[in-house]
Amino acid sequence: MKVLGVIPARLQSTRLPRKVLRPLLGRPMLEWVVEAAMRCPQLDEVVVATDSDEVGALCRERGWQWEMTGAELPSGTDRMRAVAMVREADIYVNIQGDEPLLQPEHIEALLRPFAREQVDCTTVKTLCVPENVANPNAVKVVTAVDGRALYFSRATIPFDRDANGSATYWKHLGLYAYRRAALMRFGELKPSPLEQVERLEQLRLLENGLALYVEPVEFDTVGVDTEGDIPRVEALLRERFGE
């Protein structure tokens, strides 16, 4: 089974412009992400998918594999699908270009459910810390007993009606893996109603009946979405690597 890691690296992000090239401890953020992905032995290859000549130039300079993808593509999944059109693999792993704290355990968890034939795609979750339970930027997920995703929401789910502290809250982490057929199908589906309401792309999979399974992981990731995230991530990188 060939597993291809794809790092969508769109330069014109809205909340933090040019963030994949923003320096973290003096190195472009994308460099941290690529190196983190390359430390994952489960990935046979790692490819950067970009719409930017500037990002492409960095890839050439560093000797990374990369593909130029259309600027009109609306999401990282669409960009990954464009890579799949020219690079054959059995499983495609979507690694966000703003996740420099990726660990091999995340990829191992993503790939684990594919031992079951009914699995179309996978993602991961971690226990939600109390301060994020009501935070709409921390997406919550609920699953069936076998791990199949039931729903994702920015709202607090499940709702603890009796307020007795019995609810367990899981935070969704934005890493995905797809069988090739599921990834190809994704590109044929229009944005779904729940996806548009919640602004969560993964709901398109659920609304169209794809079998999306969610694996628990111990370690959270910290995406870089705002200026305030940069010092926090730098501190974590310094702690991990001593730079």
Phi, psi and omega in degrees: 000118179270130181243121182250122174272129181240129180248098175295130184225074177281129186280324187269061174289154188272311185288326180222088185305140176061029190295329182293343177255000179295139182285137169239115184053038175085002180235146180303141181304321181300327179297318177298320182292314180299315181295323177296317179295321181291341176277359181267106185294344181286343181269123178286325178213157175233130184230134173270132178246113186228167174242015189238129174297327181293317176294320177301321179296321177296319179298316178298316182298322183271351180079024179274149171288141180203160176226138173276127181237160189295139179294339183280351183293129190278344185212166176296327178294319176297323178293321177294321178297323177297323176294320181297336179291338183241351180229117183281137173201166176273320181232135177245128182252123179269112179248113183299140181288359179242029182241069183289350181263017175306141177232155179305330180298328178295316181290320177302316180294320179301323186274340186304315184294343184290357172293342178262132186294332187284354184278124176268319184204164185220161171209184184226161180219159174219158180302134183275126178290150186307321183291347179257356184301320181261006182276117182293344177279347174260104185284130179262153180224143171237146185228164170285172183296337179269004178097355179290135182293132174262318180194151172240143180204152170280344177283170179278104178233140357288159178275123182276085188300319183272357178050042182256008177076016183275347184281143172251131183248134180243131176268132177279136174255136189280053174243139182222153170225142184230139161294154183303315183297321179293321178294319178297321180292322180308317183292344180268351185266140177280154174308134188266164183301312180294323177302317183288327179289311184274344187060048179230110185299327184295340178293338175298323179294314182294317183294339180254013170081011177286144183275097180257120182250148187238124180254140177282146174227154181281325190259130173284164168245162178234104177285151179259103182244337183224169176302324182293338179286335187298308180297327178296314181291322177300319179297320180291321177294319179296321178295320183284319189248353177070027181268000000 
